Amino acid sequence: MLSLVALIVTLIVGVLAPSVALASTKRTYGVTTRQSEATAERDVKWTSNVAVSLGNGSWTFKSSGLPATSFVATNYAVPANPLDVSASGASVVASASVLKDQSYDYTLPLTPVFSRKVTAANQGPIGFLLDGAALYNPYEANHSTVATSDNFIASVNGVSASFLDSCDGHPGPGGQYHYHGLPACLVSYATGGSYSVTSVASISGTTTSAVSEVNAASKRPVILGFAFDGYGIYDNIAMSGRTVPVSSLDACNGIFSPVPGYPHGVYHYVLENVKGARSSIGCYHGIVSSAYTQALQGVLSGGNGPPPTDTSSSARQPATAFTLAANKGEDVLLMAMLTLSGLARFC
């Protein structure tokens, strides 16, 4: 009898052991969990002027940087002084005469690495969206004017136009079209809806166009693009179909929550439908190098990065991660990834 009991116990343990092993190895998810963005990248409804390719540990984004005419307004109000954003002395220009091809070519890590230490979002491009255009931080060139809350309308020779269009975008230096907030037109495009990008008729109120109503029927977040640290950028809709409040985001406009393809949650950025400094990404929560972002901007403008402040022979050498680094310790990992992807030559 005793041997029979022992046999039964042995059989039960043998059956349960795999289940116990699986339970003990069950993966937990959080902001620091490293997850590939390949699923998110494939979910983006890229426009025809964008080409993406997945590599081993990295992926490449190329575009003209110039959205189709349906994604921009006909005219824009341009301030007389870029450091003084106002209608005083502003001109009104046709988009066709001011927007220019940017020839973007970016390589990003396929698996972003979360950093407890944040890096302030630089001026100029901080990421790119599905229509090939760049995303900027909330501020204008003077580092204090918030684009979405300081929008203005100007009229010249009977033609009226706004500083930001109805999609929270406008031309920038060198004819670089870019966004400062949640683009309602891109959300609608990605969800199969209709849209029309025009000059803003009224600058009153605290929100931009009602993006939450545009895609509420889809009951899922919409991925719009990626930041330079590799994390995805989404609209302000949760998987429940409800609007994601600003209060639920961290200081960088990031959040860990489920999105399509990541049912257990993944860290990502949210563009909010507000007029204010929370309209765009304020900092990077993933590993990102100032050498990476500045060198890329330099390449786009025909140089090797930002001009050195020191005129010695050593300062005139191409910028490196350690001469420009914001987070020198973390840049070691980033530079390793860039080396593997072949982008280190730019840094």
C-alpha positions in Angstrom: 0.0 0.0 0.0 2.8 2.4 0.9 4.5 1.9 -2.4 1.2 2.6 -4.3 0.8 5.9 -2.4 4.4 6.8 -3.3 3.7 6.0 -6.9 0.6 8.2 -6.9 2.5 11.1 -5.3 5.3 10.8 -7.8 2.8 10.9 -10.7 1.1 14.0 -9.3 4.4 15.8 -8.8 5.4 14.9 -12.3 2.2 16.4 -13.7 2.4 19.6 -11.6 6.1 20.2 -11.9 5.9 21.8 -15.4 3.1 24.1 -14.3 5.1 25.2 -11.2 8.1 25.8 -13.4 6.0 27.9 -15.8 4.5 29.9 -13.0 7.9 30.6 -11.5 9.2 31.9 -14.8 6.2 34.0 -15.7 7.3 37.4 -17.0 6.4 40.5 -15.1 6.1 43.8 -17.0 6.9 47.4 -15.9 8.5 50.6 -17.2 11.9 49.1 -17.1 10.9 45.9 -19.0 12.8 45.8 -22.3 10.4 45.1 -25.2 11.0 45.2 -28.9 9.2 48.0 -30.8 8.9 45.8 -33.9 5.2 45.1 -33.3 4.5 48.8 -32.8 6.6 49.8 -35.9 4.6 47.4 -38.0 1.3 48.9 -36.7 2.1 52.4 -38.0 0.1 53.4 -41.0 3.1 55.1 -42.7 2.4 57.4 -45.6 4.0 56.8 -49.1 6.9 59.3 -48.5 8.2 57.1 -45.6 10.4 54.0 -45.9 11.2 51.9 -42.9 13.4 48.8 -42.6 14.0 46.5 -39.6 17.6 45.3 -38.9 19.3 43.3 -36.2 18.7 45.3 -33.1 17.9 48.5 -34.9 15.5 49.9 -37.5 15.8 52.7 -40.0 13.3 55.5 -40.9 13.7 57.5 -44.1 11.4 60.2 -45.4 11.2 63.5 -47.3 10.1 65.1 -44.1 7.5 66.8 -46.2 3.9 65.8 -45.6 1.4 65.5 -48.4 -0.5 68.7 -49.1 -3.6 67.2 -47.5 -1.7 67.2 -44.1 -0.8 70.9 -44.2 -2.7 74.2 -44.4 -2.5 76.5 -47.5 -1.0 79.4 -45.6 0.8 80.1 -42.4 1.4 83.1 -40.2 5.2 83.6 -39.6 6.3 86.0 -36.9 8.7 88.8 -37.8 11.1 87.7 -35.0 11.3 83.9 -34.2 12.1 84.8 -30.6 9.0 87.0 -30.3 6.0 84.9 -31.3 3.2 87.3 -32.0 1.0 88.7 -34.8 2.8 92.1 -34.7 4.6 92.5 -38.0 3.9 88.8 -38.9 3.8 87.8 -42.6 1.5 85.3 -44.2 3.2 82.8 -46.5 2.0 80.0 -48.8 3.0 76.5 -47.6 4.1 75.6 -51.1 6.7 78.4 -51.0 8.1 77.7 -47.6 8.0 74.0 -46.9 11.1 72.1 -48.1 12.3 68.5 -48.5 14.4 67.4 -45.5 15.6 64.0 -46.6 15.5 62.3 -43.1 17.5 59.2 -42.4 17.3 58.0 -38.8 18.4 54.7 -37.2 16.9 53.8 -33.8 17.3 51.0 -31.4 14.6 48.4 -31.8 14.5 47.7 -28.1 14.6 51.0 -26.1 16.2 51.1 -22.7 14.3 53.0 -19.9 16.4 55.4 -17.8 15.5 56.6 -14.4 17.4 59.8 -15.2 15.6 61.8 -17.8 17.1 63.9 -20.5 15.5 67.2 -21.5 14.0 67.2 -25.0 16.2 69.2 -27.3 15.2 72.0 -29.6 14.5 70.8 -33.1 13.4 67.3 -34.0 12.8 64.9 -31.0 11.1 62.2 -33.1 9.1 61.7 -36.2 5.5 60.9 -37.1 3.7 58.6 -39.6 3.5 61.3 -42.4 7.3 61.7 -42.4 7.3 65.0 -40.5 9.2 65.8 -37.3 7.9 66.2 -33.8 9.3 69.1 -31.7 9.0 69.7 -27.9 6.3 72.2 -26.8 8.5 75.3 -27.0 9.6 77.7 -29.7 13.1 78.9 -30.3 13.2 81.2 -27.2 12.7 78.1 -25.0 9.8 79.8 -23.2 7.0 80.4 -25.7 4.6 77.4 -25.8 3.5 76.9 -29.4 0.0 75.5 -28.7 -0.9 78.1 -26.1 0.6 81.1 -27.9 -0.9 80.4 -31.3 -2.0 83.6 -33.2 -3.8 84.6 -36.4 -2.5 87.3 -38.8 -4.0 88.9 -41.9 -2.0 90.3 -44.7 -3.5 91.6 -48.0 -6.8 90.0 -47.2 -5.3 86.6 -46.5 -5.6 85.2 -42.9 -3.6 82.4 -41.5 -2.6 81.0 -38.1 0.8 80.3 -36.6 -0.1 76.7 -36.0 -2.6 74.9 -38.2 -5.5 72.8 -37.0 -3.2 69.8 -36.8 -0.8 71.5 -34.4 1.9 71.8 -37.0 3.7 74.6 -38.9 6.9 75.3 -40.9 10.1 75.8 -39.0 13.8 76.7 -39.8 14.8 75.6 -43.3 11.2 74.9 -44.3 11.0 72.0 -41.8 7.4 71.2 -41.2 6.9 69.9 -37.6 4.4 69.3 -34.8 4.1 70.6 -31.3 1.1 68.7 -30.2 -1.5 66.0 -31.0 -2.2 66.0 -34.8 -5.9 65.3 -35.2 -5.4 64.8 -38.9 -2.9 61.9 -38.4 -5.2 60.2 -35.9 -8.1 60.5 -38.3 -6.0 59.2 -41.3 -4.7 56.3 -39.3 -8.2 55.2 -38.2 -9.8 55.6 -41.7 -11.6 58.9 -41.0 -11.8 62.1 -43.0 -9.8 65.2 -42.1 -9.1 68.7 -43.3 -6.0 70.7 -42.2 -6.7 74.4 -42.2 -5.6 77.6 -40.4 -7.1 77.8 -37.0 -10.2 80.1 -37.0 -10.2 80.7 -33.3 -7.5 80.5 -30.6 -9.8 80.6 -27.6 -10.3 77.6 -25.3 -7.9 75.2 -23.7 -7.9 72.3 -26.2 -7.2 71.8 -29.8 -9.5 69.9 -32.2 -11.5 67.1 -30.6 -9.2 64.2 -31.3 -10.8 62.0 -28.6 -14.1 62.0 -30.6 -12.3 61.3 -33.9 -11.2 57.8 -33.0 -13.3 56.9 -30.0 -15.1 54.2 -32.0 -11.8 52.3 -32.6 -11.5 51.8 -28.8 -7.7 51.6 -29.0 -4.7 53.9 -28.9 -3.2 54.9 -32.2 0.5 54.9 -32.7 1.7 58.1 -34.5 5.5 57.7 -34.6 8.6 57.3 -32.4 10.8 59.5 -30.3 14.6 59.5 -30.7 15.1 57.2 -27.7 13.1 54.5 -29.6 9.8 54.6 -27.6 6.5 54.9 -29.5 4.4 58.0 -29.6 0.6 57.6 -29.3 -2.5 59.7 -29.3 -4.4 60.3 -26.1 -6.8 57.3 -26.1 -6.5 54.4 -23.7 -7.5 50.8 -24.6 -10.8 51.4 -22.9 -11.6 54.1 -25.5 -11.4 56.8 -22.8 -9.2 59.9 -23.0 -5.8 59.6 -21.2 -5.6 62.5 -18.7 -2.5 64.6 -18.4 -2.5 63.7 -14.7 -1.7 60.1 -15.5 1.5 60.9 -17.4 5.0 61.3 -16.0 7.0 64.5 -16.5 8.1 63.4 -20.0 4.4 62.8 -21.1 5.1 59.1 -20.8 3.1 56.2 -19.4 3.2 52.5 -18.9 0.0 51.0 -20.1 -1.4 48.5 -22.6 -1.5 49.5 -26.3 -2.2 47.3 -29.4 0.3 44.5 -29.6 1.4 44.9 -25.9 -1.4 43.6 -23.8 0.7 43.5 -20.6 1.7 47.2 -21.1 4.7 49.0 -22.5 6.3 52.4 -21.8 5.3 55.0 -24.5 4.7 58.7 -24.9 1.3 60.4 -25.3 0.6 63.6 -27.2 -2.1 65.4 -25.3 -5.0 67.4 -26.8 -4.2 70.6 -24.7 -3.0 74.1 -25.3 0.1 74.2 -23.0 3.5 72.7 -22.2 2.0 69.2 -21.8 1.0 69.1 -25.5 4.3 67.3 -26.5 7.2 65.4 -25.1 9.2 67.4 -22.6 12.0 64.9 -21.9 13.3 61.5 -22.9 12.8 58.7 -20.4 14.8 56.3 -22.6 18.5 56.3 -23.2 19.3 59.0 -25.7 22.4 60.8 -26.4 22.7 64.5 -27.1 25.5 63.5 -29.5 22.9 61.4 -31.4 20.3 64.0 -31.7 22.6 66.9 -32.4 24.7 65.0 -34.8 21.7 64.0 -36.8 20.5 67.6 -36.9 24.0 68.6 -38.1 23.9 66.0 -40.8 20.5 67.4 -42.0 21.9 70.9 -42.2 25.1 69.7 -44.0 27.5 69.7 -41.0 29.0 67.3 -38.5 26.9 68.5 -35.6 26.6 71.7 -33.6 29.5 74.2 -33.9 32.1 73.9 -31.2 32.5 76.7 -28.6 36.3 76.0 -28.5 38.3 76.9 -31.6 41.3 74.6 -30.8 42.2 71.9 -33.2 40.8 69.2 -30.9 37.4 70.9 -30.7 37.2 71.0 -34.5 37.2 67.1 -34.6 33.8 65.4 -35.4 31.5 65.4 -32.4 31.5 62.3 -30.3 29.2 60.9 -27.7 31.6 61.9 -24.9 32.1 65.5 -26.1 28.4 66.2 -26.3 26.9 63.6 -24.0 24.1 64.5 -21.6 24.3 61.1 -19.9 27.9 59.9 -20.4 27.6 56.6 -18.7 24.5 55.7 -20.6 26.0 56.8 -23.9 28.3 53.8 -23.8 25.4 51.5 -24.5 23.9 53.9 -27.1 27.1 54.2 -29.0 27.5 50.4 -29.0 24.0 50.2 -30.6 24.9 52.9 -33.1 28.1 51.2 -34.0 26.3 48.0 -34.7 23.8 49.9 -36.9 26.5 51.8 -38.8 25.3 55.2 -37.5 28.4 55.9 -35.3 30.1 57.5 -38.3 27.8 60.5 -37.8 28.7 60.9 -34.1 
